[in-house]
Amino acid sequence: MEQIELDQLKDKFHGRSILIIGDVMLDRYIQGKVTRISPEAPVPILEWHASEDRLGGAANVAVNCLAMGARVSLVSIIGQDDEGIRFKECIRNTGMDDRYIYASAERRTTTKTRVMAAQQHLLRLDAEDTGYLSETEAAHVLRHWQAAWDEQLPDLVIIQDYDKGLLDKTLIHQITGQCRQARIPVIVDPKRRQFWDYRDVTLFKPNLKELSDALGYPVEPHPGALALALKELQARLNPAYILVTLGGHGMYLTGSESRLLAPVPIELTDVCGAGDTVISVLAVAMAAGLPVAEAAELANHGAAWVCTQPGVVPVQWEAWK
């Protein structure tokens, strides 16, 4: 993309209002060097060098939207723990408002700790509570959602589901119904538990594994098999558009027409956060009025760039140069 086109895109994206609701997490990285094998057990000993915390899940989506010039409000739930305090610090460090993040005494902050040496993952430790919200928690989250909505009517809503318990059928129907009534586009990145609860949304973005798991059979990443699988999905959920991410096979978009978006040639480093980048770029581009097919092409290139970076990182404008 030429610089003049990139500048025009920045102008279109700037100031678009995106409201995000979804599961958030803290991504923690421990960096070190493996020096020897432990005499106590056949496991490597890591000489600890440094640690770093980054925003993950729906918070990573929010950071991506911010990086593209959008105004972002994020609604979610964390725990009243050290990780929750650190999460809010990370949110504030981006310049984002943390008013709509509810801290609950009933659950832990989802934290994924990755132990790494020489840019290689040795181990991942997950600390989380994935049960559905209590009535008290759900009421607080709904109040936070309504406050964010009332503060600034969004250009577009993102629902980012990681099956961590925030999104149940009741909350999903509340959000999607409110968006339909206000004619606000809503795009969804689903997970397994609530996959079939997202009816009549603007764009539905499963990956190939999520699609296969939901349908109960492996879907092959080629147009014929995808068209057949998405016919069933369309009949049951009725989204205006479906975008299936296919990993190394690109993406498949259906709507007014169906098309396969070829993968972007890259030197793969880390796929963490690629799906978050796709929905972030889609959201800001669609909020700016770009056609869905054009937004999907931008998302394809943005996700490819993120996969060349180590760890979970937000997309940068150089992705489209």
Protein Blocks (a to p, Z undefined) as FASTA:
>chain_A
ZZklmmmmmmmmgopacddddddddddddddddfbdcfkbccdddddfbdcdddehjllm
mmmmmmnopacdddddddddfklmmmmmmmmmnopafklpccdfkbccdddddddeehia
fbdcddddfbdcdfklmmmmmmmmmmmmmmpccfbdcdddehnomacfklmmmmmmmmmm
nopacdddddfklmmmmghifbdcddfklmmmmnopacdfbfklmmmmmmmmmmmnopab
dcddehjnopadddjbccdddddddddfblghklmmmmmmmmmmmmnopafklmmmmmmm
mmmmmmmpgcjddddfklmZZ
